[in-house]
């Protein structure tokens, strides 16, 4: 079994490197569609002429299919909000008459799978995000969804190219298939600080600050101090309920828990080491044995609540609500946990903690640029020119402002330095000010049939945050070493052969990795015996050669 696991890891590393090689092959100055400047001008002229003709013929009709929002505010409520009136003006200017088919969020995966598989009863534009990449690329091969490059060249007014080529150039590599074509549009996000500085945020271990203060305990600065602090919480009854039930919420099955990075480990079975331009596997990194030894100590002291391994978010939230969660992995700037704690409480983020001599603890960062979700034009679209006009609206700066920020003076304001901040950061996204209409567009139409285009900044996230969270964010932005939580943001779309290999390997690899990691953490499998087995395998000589590939 160990030998099988070894083989799967090797294959997966090689495949990831093949993906990154594909990404490297695309030049930064390549257009989303054509490089012919004369053709772009000609396309713009055609767009203006077509708009005049369409205005005479009447609105252009489109049928859009997507999921509803999952929260209290639904897409059907859109007419209540002033920001929708502004979005509708953009659609009217594009002469679009849209029929919205919005499916309850919990039903949408089945609906879109069924509709696309049958290739019948298709809308003009569909949100394909619940489908995996293999399925979507197969739909493209079967011509169920349309190739976009030629449509952009022929019909776009220039907004799509400007957004992909100028504002989000990284998105080109992540949405262009090996044949050089685009088959879907995506959500695009970029976050900056002081107008231009890239602003990654961290996923880190957060710990109960109010318990530290109450028990007069210092903030831990090493992994050993963290362990002793969690023991002290239990021994001194930090939550004052008379039981030793103050716990660490941590799932050892995956490497996304931030403790793994303290030991210099990547964030997935195969993870991108951005700094060193290579793909690594935590199973073969230096700190792996010490990491599992550390987890075994936390398990043996009952600090880790093993009943929560593999459970969903509801069970985890219940422990937080019950005032039992001493520490867990979460975003460093989170503010949504504290209000749910019975009796109140504060979580503070920890910097990466030293765990092993000779290994620098790494941070886990979320890149400031994100590309996710897929929106495609289907073969049933009778008016592809209208469909491109819709996406020209989406990829306009006016739409991006309305979606993320809302309306100036109502939901956000611009400072003397030109930086945008929300007038009420919670109300701009959530239900707090919904009754007054003071929410940005993302609160009720983002991720439905409307992609998200987000020019975010760090300044708004500082609104209402305590100083210790702001200080952590400012330190973590430039911290090294680090791994990213979005490894897919550094991998190009695979070709058919790579896709087949990935599909064949990944299920077995993931299952075995999670089972092995869990058993090692729980002490159900001997780490020494496992390492003896691995040491007999000639892995490193073969892998080091392929890890020299340079990507992105």
SVG drawing of the C-alpha trace seen along z (x, -y; Angstrom):
<svg xmlns="http://www.w3.org/2000/svg" viewBox="-38 -65 57 67">
<polyline fill="none" stroke="black" stroke-width="0.4" points="0.0,0.0 2.9,-2.4 4.4,-1.6 1.1,-2.4 0.9,-5.6 4.4,-6.5 3.7,-5.9 0.5,-8.0 2.4,-10.9 5.1,-10.8 2.4,-10.8 0.6,-13.7 3.7,-15.8 4.6,-15.2 1.1,-16.1 1.1,-19.3 4.5,-20.3 3.1,-19.6 0.2,-21.9 2.6,-24.7 4.7,-24.2 1.6,-24.8 1.0,-28.0 4.5,-29.2 4.0,-28.8 1.5,-31.7 3.0,-35.2 1.7,-37.9 1.0,-40.2 -1.2,-37.8 -4.8,-39.0 -7.7,-37.1 -8.9,-36.9 -6.9,-38.3 -3.7,-40.2 -4.6,-42.1 -5.2,-45.8 -6.9,-46.6 -9.4,-43.8 -10.1,-45.2 -10.9,-48.6 -13.0,-47.0 -14.8,-45.0 -15.5,-48.2 -17.0,-49.9 -19.1,-46.8 -20.3,-46.9 -21.5,-50.5 -23.2,-49.8 -24.9,-46.6 -26.1,-48.6 -27.8,-51.2 -29.4,-48.4 -30.5,-46.5 -32.1,-49.7 -34.2,-49.9 -35.2,-46.2 -36.0,-46.1 -34.3,-44.6 -32.1,-41.6 -33.4,-38.7 -31.3,-36.3 -32.2,-33.4 -29.8,-33.0 -29.6,-30.0 -27.9,-30.1 -28.3,-29.4 -29.9,-31.6 -28.0,-33.2 -27.8,-31.0 -28.4,-33.6 -31.5,-35.5 -31.4,-37.9 -32.5,-36.4 -32.1,-37.4 -35.9,-37.9 -35.5,-40.8 -33.3,-42.7 -35.9,-45.5 -35.7,-46.6 -32.1,-47.8 -31.0,-51.0 -27.9,-49.3 -30.0,-47.0 -31.6,-50.0 -28.1,-51.1 -27.2,-47.6 -30.4,-47.5 -29.5,-50.8 -26.3,-49.2 -28.3,-46.3 -30.8,-48.6 -28.0,-50.6 -26.8,-47.3 -30.3,-46.8 -30.7,-43.5 -34.0,-41.9 -33.1,-39.1 -35.1,-36.2 -33.7,-34.9 -34.0,-31.2 -32.9,-31.1 -32.8,-27.8 -32.6,-27.3 -28.9,-26.9 -29.3,-23.5 -30.9,-22.1 -28.7,-23.8 -25.9,-21.1 -28.4,-18.4 -30.2,-20.8 -27.2,-21.9 -25.7,-18.4 -28.9,-17.1 -29.5,-19.9 -25.9,-19.9 -25.7,-16.2 -28.8,-16.0 -27.7,-19.0 -31.3,-20.0 -33.5,-22.7 -30.4,-24.9 -30.3,-28.6 -28.3,-31.1 -25.8,-31.5 -25.3,-29.1 -23.4,-29.1 -21.4,-25.9 -19.5,-26.3 -20.8,-23.1 -19.4,-21.0 -15.8,-19.8 -13.2,-21.0 -13.2,-17.6 -16.9,-17.8 -16.8,-21.4 -13.9,-20.7 -15.8,-17.7 -18.9,-20.0 -16.6,-22.2 -15.3,-19.3 -18.9,-18.2 -19.7,-21.9 -22.4,-22.1 -20.7,-25.3 -19.2,-27.8 -15.6,-28.8 -15.4,-32.5 -12.3,-34.0 -13.9,-34.4 -17.1,-35.8 -15.1,-38.3 -13.2,-39.4 -16.4,-39.8 -18.8,-41.3 -17.1,-42.8 -16.9,-46.5 -13.5,-46.0 -14.5,-45.7 -13.7,-42.0 -10.2,-42.3 -9.5,-45.3 -10.5,-43.5 -8.6,-40.3 -5.5,-41.8 -5.0,-44.9 -6.7,-44.6 -6.5,-40.8 -3.7,-39.4 -3.2,-36.4 -6.7,-35.3 -5.8,-34.6 -3.5,-31.7 -6.1,-30.2 -9.0,-30.3 -7.3,-29.5 -7.2,-25.8 -4.2,-24.1 -5.7,-24.7 -5.4,-28.4 -9.2,-29.0 -11.5,-30.2 -14.7,-28.4 -15.9,-30.2 -15.8,-33.5 -15.0,-33.7 -15.2,-35.6 -12.2,-37.9 -10.8,-39.4 -7.8,-41.5 -7.0,-43.1 -4.5,-45.9 -3.2,-48.0 -2.5,-51.8 -3.7,-51.6 -1.1,-49.4 0.5,-46.9 -0.8,-43.3 -2.6,-42.4 -2.7,-38.6 -4.5,-37.6 -3.7,-34.7 -5.3,-31.5 -3.7,-31.0 -4.3,-29.5 -6.6,-31.8 -6.7,-31.5 -9.0,-32.9 -7.5,-36.2 -10.0,-36.8 -8.9,-33.5 -5.3,-34.5 -6.1,-37.8 -8.2,-36.2 -5.7,-33.6 -2.8,-36.1 -1.1,-33.9 1.3,-35.2 0.6,-34.9 2.5,-31.7 5.5,-32.3 6.5,-28.7 4.6,-25.5 5.6,-24.2 4.2,-27.3 1.0,-26.9 0.7,-23.3 1.3,-24.4 -1.2,-27.2 -4.0,-24.9 -3.3,-22.5 -3.5,-25.5 -6.9,-26.4 -8.2,-23.0 -6.5,-22.7 -7.6,-26.2 -11.1,-25.9 -10.9,-28.9 -14.6,-28.7 -15.6,-28.3 -18.1,-25.5 -16.4,-23.1 -15.2,-20.7 -12.0,-20.2 -13.7,-20.7 -11.7,-23.6 -10.6,-22.1 -8.5,-22.6 -10.6,-22.2 -8.2,-20.6 -8.6,-18.0 -5.4,-16.2 -6.7,-14.4 -5.6,-17.4 -2.6,-19.8 -4.8,-22.9 -4.7,-23.3 -2.2,-26.1 -0.2,-24.0 1.1,-22.0 2.9,-25.0 4.7,-25.6 6.6,-22.4 7.3,-23.8 4.7,-21.6 2.7,-22.5 -1.0,-23.0 -2.1,-20.0 -1.0,-16.6 0.8,-18.4 1.3,-22.1 2.8,-25.0 5.9,-26.5 5.6,-29.9 8.9,-31.3 11.1,-28.5 9.1,-27.9 8.4,-24.2 5.7,-21.7 6.2,-19.9 4.4,-17.2 4.2,-17.5 4.6,-13.7 8.2,-14.1 9.1,-17.4 11.6,-17.4 9.1,-18.3 6.5,-15.6 7.5,-13.2 7.8,-15.9 4.4,-17.3 2.6,-14.0 4.5,-13.5 3.2,-16.9 -0.4,-16.0 -0.1,-12.8 0.7,-14.8 -2.3,-17.0 -4.5,-14.0 -3.1,-12.1 -3.9,-15.1 -7.4,-15.3 -6.7,-18.8 -7.8,-18.0 -11.4,-16.9 -11.2,-13.8 -15.0,-13.6 -14.8,-16.6 -12.4,-15.0 -14.2,-14.9 -17.4,-16.7 -19.1,-19.6 -19.2,-23.3 -22.4,-23.0 -20.7,-20.7 -17.7,-22.9 -19.8,-26.0 -21.7,-24.3 -18.5,-23.9 -17.7,-27.6 -21.1,-28.6 -20.9,-26.5 -17.7,-28.4 -15.5,-25.4 -13.3,-26.2 -9.9,-27.4 -8.3,-27.5 -8.9,-26.7 -7.7,-27.6 -9.4,-30.6 -8.8,-33.9 -6.6,-36.2 -9.1,-39.1 -12.3,-37.2 -15.0,-38.9 -17.8,-36.5 -16.9,-33.9 -17.0,-36.2 -20.7,-37.2 -21.7,-33.5 -19.9,-32.7 -22.3,-32.3 -21.2,-34.9 -18.9,-36.5 -15.2,-36.1 -12.3,-37.2 -10.1,-35.3 -6.7,-36.7 -4.5,-35.4 -1.1,-33.9 2.0,-34.4 3.6,-31.2 5.2,-29.5 8.6,-27.9 8.2,-24.1 11.4,-22.4 15.0,-23.6 16.3,-24.1 12.8,-24.6 11.4,-28.1 7.7,-28.1 5.7,-29.0 2.5,-31.1 -0.5,-30.0 -1.6,-32.9 -4.6,-33.5 -3.3,-35.2 -4.5,-38.7 -5.7,-37.6 -8.4,-35.0 -10.1,-33.4 -13.0,-31.1 -16.3,-29.9 -17.3,-29.3 -20.0,-31.0 -20.5,-29.7 -22.5,-30.5 -24.4,-27.4 -25.0,-26.1 -28.7,-27.0 -27.8,-30.7 -29.6,-32.3 -27.9,-35.7 -24.3,-35.3 -23.8,-39.0 -26.2,-39.7 -24.4,-37.2 -21.1,-39.0 -22.8,-42.3 -23.9,-40.9 -20.3,-40.0 -19.1,-43.4 -21.4,-44.8 -20.1,-42.4 -16.5,-43.3 -17.0,-47.0 -15.5,-49.1 -19.0,-50.5 -20.4,-47.0 -17.4,-46.1 -18.0,-49.1 -21.8,-48.3 -21.2,-44.7 -18.5,-45.0 -18.8,-48.6 -22.4,-49.6 -23.3,-53.2 -21.1,-56.1 -22.6,-58.0 -25.0,-55.3 -22.8,-52.2 -19.3,-53.5 -17.3,-56.7 -14.0,-57.8 -11.3,-59.4 -9.0,-62.2 -6.4,-59.6 -8.7,-58.1 -9.2,-54.9 -12.8,-53.5 -14.2,-52.3 -17.7,-51.1 -19.9,-53.4 -20.9,-50.3 -18.7,-47.3 -21.2,-44.7 -24.3,-46.3 -22.7,-46.4 -22.6,-42.6 -25.1,-41.3 -28.6,-41.8 -27.9,-44.6 -28.9,-47.5 -30.8,-45.4 -34.1,-46.9 -32.8,-50.3 -31.5,-49.1 -27.9,-49.9 -26.1,-46.8 -23.7,-46.3 -24.7,-44.1 -22.8,-41.1 -25.2,-40.6 -28.0,-39.5 -26.8,-38.8 -23.1,-37.9 -22.5,-34.2 -26.0,-33.7 -26.1,-34.4 -23.9,-37.4 -20.1,-36.9 -18.2,-38.8 -15.6,-41.3 -14.0,-42.7 -11.4,-45.5 -11.0,-45.2 -8.7,-46.8 -7.3,-46.1 -8.4,-49.4 -12.0,-48.5 -11.1,-45.2 -9.4,-47.3 -12.7,-49.0 -13.9,-47.9 -11.0,-45.4 -9.1,-45.5 -5.5,-46.7 -4.0,-43.2 -5.7,-41.9 -4.6,-44.8 -1.0,-44.4 -1.1,-40.7 -2.2,-41.5 0.4,-44.1 3.1,-41.7 1.9,-38.6 1.7,-40.4 5.5,-40.3 6.2,-37.2 8.3,-34.4 8.4,-31.5 4.8,-30.9 2.5,-28.5 -0.7,-29.4 -4.2,-28.0 -5.3,-28.3 -2.8,-26.1 -5.1,-26.0 -4.4,-29.7 -0.9,-28.7 -1.8,-25.8 -2.9,-26.1 -5.8,-24.2 -4.6,-20.6 -4.7,-19.1 -6.7,-15.9 -3.8,-13.5 -3.1,-15.4 -6.7,-15.6 -7.1,-11.8 -4.1,-11.1 -5.3,-13.5 -8.8,-12.0 -7.3,-8.5 -4.9,-9.2 -6.5,-11.8 -9.3,-9.9 -7.1,-7.0 -4.4,-9.4 -6.6,-11.7 -8.4,-8.9 -5.2,-7.1 -3.5,-10.4 -6.4,-11.4 -6.7,-7.9 -2.9,-7.7 -2.7,-11.2 -5.6,-10.6 -4.3,-7.2 -0.9,-8.7 -2.3,-11.6 -4.5,-9.3 -1.6,-6.9 -3.4,-4.1 -0.4,-3.6 3.2,-3.7 5.1,-6.6 8.4,-4.8 7.2,-1.7 5.7,-4.0 9.0,-5.9 11.0,-2.6 8.7,-1.6 9.2,-4.9 13.0,-4.9 13.2,-1.7 11.7,-3.6 13.9,-5.4 11.7,-8.6 13.8,-11.7 16.3,-10.9 13.4,-10.7 11.3,-13.6 14.1,-16.2 14.7,-16.1 11.1,-17.0 10.8,-19.6 13.2,-21.9 10.4,-23.0 9.8,-26.8 6.3,-28.0 4.2,-31.3"/>
</svg>
